[in-house]
Amino acid sequence: MNLHEYQAKELLKKYDVKVQEGFACSTVHEAEDAYRQIKTAHGSPFAVVKAQIHAGGRGKGTIKETGINGVKVAKSLEDVTEFATKILNGTLVTIQTGEAGKVVNKIYIAQDMYYDGPAERKEFYLSILLDRATGKNVIMYSTEGGMDIEEVAHNTPEKIFKEWVHPGGGLQGFQARNIAFNLGLKGDAFKGMTKFVTNLYNAYLGLDCAMLEINPLFKAADDKIIAVDCKMDIDDNSLMRHPDLVALRDVAEEDPTEVEAGKFNLNFVKLDGNVGCMVNGAGLAMATMDMIKLSGGEPANFLDVGGTANATTVEAGFRIIMKDPKVKAILINIFGGIVRCDRVAQGVIDAYKNMGTINIPIIVRLQGTNAVEAKKLIDESGLKVQSAIQLSEAAELVNRALS
């Protein structure tokens, strides 16, 4: 579950991680009030206006309707009014959103971090995630933080440092100090960085994050270490331990079909292909997707109906697949172990009848518990549904449907 920047920063505060202060706003009036509060609290006429969407590259991204970037520095109340008006409810297109972009429903009015002081300012990069190859969490960091971090990783990978954390021992003091040392810090900034990294790692574990990224991680002119931006991804499997975090979910940022699938406890991921597939079991689903590609097609989705599928869930999955206009054929591949094949067949028949005319080929392959009864149901239904027994038969039927 992805979180917005303003949500992630509020959570980090609970772990004593210093963040850039700001206010989330849904209207221009709220943005103006937020600017007045920030100006009073920090004594600077500067503030940052940030679009809030679940995607990176906002600073380089552009609002389709107005041509303005997704992150702007305001020097006055008039600037805030102008930027808020041009960003709110606009469609922000970034390198991560694709051409479709995402609608900006909220903006974040934040304090300006480039205030004067005795020392130089610096932007770093730091993220924490699981390294599956080693079975350890890894902290990745660089002296070259900011909007061009992707180019740094591509062109100068030697500037990306890594610190692996043993799951049994946790982050050690010497590791936090090693990070601060490699970032070239000293004095108060060195001490601040070691504390920051330690607290951030505690937040990563405590919130069950799948990924936690701070970019830029800022050393201010007075040597304070501050998270200026934050991307946080919570592991969905841990949400039962965090009922308070579930309320932070923004379904408007998610694919509507995936949201609908979640209501029926279906594991659904939308893809860009032309063959919809419905399968029970993740392994069989991946094998089915491979089979579709070998047959000359491209999978339009990953859909695992699970071991407790019934006519209702199958019909729901069927309807979700049919909402994709790119789908030219549907392959239903069920192995009846726990789930009964005749229940799946009945779900297909019910969906077919309830949805009216369906003009694309539907191939159903059922094996296992009550497979014979299931095939009989489909064959006697009078519907234009093609049944198969062997996987090779289903592949051939898919090939014919696409040719």
Salt bridges, closest charged atoms under 4 A:
GLU5 OE2 - LYS9 NZ 2.75
GLU5 OE2 - LYS50 NZ 2.87
GLU5 OE1 - ARG58 NH1 3.06
GLU10 OE2 - LYS13 NZ 3.07
ASP16 OD2 - LYS195 NZ 3.48
GLU21 OE1 - LYS13 NZ 2.95
ASP33 OD2 - HIS29 NE2 3.35
ASP33 OD1 - ARG36 NH1 2.83
GLU82 OE2 - LYS86 NZ 3.00
ASP148 OD1 - LYS60 NZ 2.55
ASP208 OD2 - ARG241 NH2 3.00
ASP208 OD2 - HIS242 NE2 2.68
GLU213 OE1 - LYS231 NZ 3.61
ASP223 OD1 - LYS219 NZ 2.98
ASP229 OD2 - ARG58 NH2 2.94
ASP229 OD2 - LYS231 NZ 3.81
ASP250 OD2 - HIS4 NE2 2.76
GLU253 OE1 - LYS102 NZ 3.48
GLU254 OE1 - ARG249 NH2 2.72
GLU260 OE1 - LYS323 NZ 2.53
GLU298 OE1 - LYS293 NZ 2.88
GLU315 OE2 - ARG319 NH2 3.32
ASP324 OD2 - LYS270 NZ 3.81
ASP342 OD2 - ARG340 NH2 2.72
ASP379 OD2 - LYS375 NZ 2.81
GLU396 OE2 - ARG400 NE 3.45
